Amino acid sequence: MSPRSWVAGARRTLTDLSRRRLALAGALRDDLARRTRRVRTAFRPVAETVTPAGWTVGVLAVVLLVAGPVLHWRELIGGGVFLGLVLLLAVLFVIGRQPLAARLDLARERVIVGERANGYLTLTNPSGRRSRPLVVEFPVGAGRAAFELPALAPGALHEELFAIPTAHRAVLDVGPVTAVRADPLGLLRRERHLSEMDTLYVHPKTLRVDGSAAGLVRDLEGRTVPKVSDNDVSFHALRGYVPGDDRRHIHWKSSAKTGTLMVRQFEETRRSHLLTMVSSRLEDYASDDEFELAISVAGSLGTQALADGQQLSAASSHASLPAGGAQRFLDGLSGLTYDWQARRLVDVTRSLGNDELAASVIVLCVGSGVTITELRRARQYLPVDTRVIAVRCVIGQEPSVRWLGDLGVATIGRLEELGVAVRRVAA
């Protein structure tokens, strides 16, 4: 083995171990959250009001009040009493109601990665008394936007414009708008929801793949497959009449020549039906960029198929994806994440449903972690008369196409190379 091959193999092994460690950590985190859900729900009111600084002050006050008498140290008792009074004063800042109403509006609920999602926040004071200045926040995914709200007179209105950057594909929960009351030291924090939550879909980048429908599925009423049927549109041969055959398919001229009844046989045809399957297994990708590229490939081929009037099915390693329309399909891809317990590609293809196996073309979107051997094994569990194409997404790799029997394997390093790969596969 050459030194270069040894280094590449060692690097690949280290990457696999790192991805497996991340997958294990994610599975353990989800399991811990599930086991502690009841406890966290019971203590949520207190946990949401007391900040980490508040917990620190409270614990320290208890420690000082206990340690003072034990050590006969009056200063410790005085310190504990002082910290307790500070907490009591903090309570005065958070009690009361916020007489406000809010409305959150997004200019667009669906954007593409890289676009800005604009919106505006409207706050009103419907009460008969003047409101106090406070901070108004609303979560945006894992982040949080905050605005300083001035005091509002009765019936007054205040508007804030905002823009949400969308650097990553995601389904973001925007809102609810929250009025925040807190003490100056940040020991306690009380929130009150003022509006409903909205959802922002950040769709993956897609491109138009010209000629994909004509290249991958070359038929108008369906693609002929090597299955004999007694009732279809593609004529295949004649055979002897069997009781129960449809008399409309009797070929009378041939029957007159042979002296026995002959009926037509047909080759089964299928409608143009595309299935895009995206692996959501962490170990199948060397980086998150590969995963995003695989999703963009599936989105591009799926939306093109729908635009061409084809039937579309979509799936990931752990679930089926909505494919009733381009918008619902991209919404499903926007929320697709790694599944810590996802099965290998071979096991996924083995368990596909009947509707998914009825596709005339199946495209497997995977990363560099899926080997050629795995692709070959996965192909064995798919129907023989189905056209199967695997698109391996390897960032920085030169585009290439190779055939492994009836399995086409296209490798791309950028989304812009998808059109060339599709044309080569369809050639």
Disulfide bonds with the S-S distance in Angstrom:
none
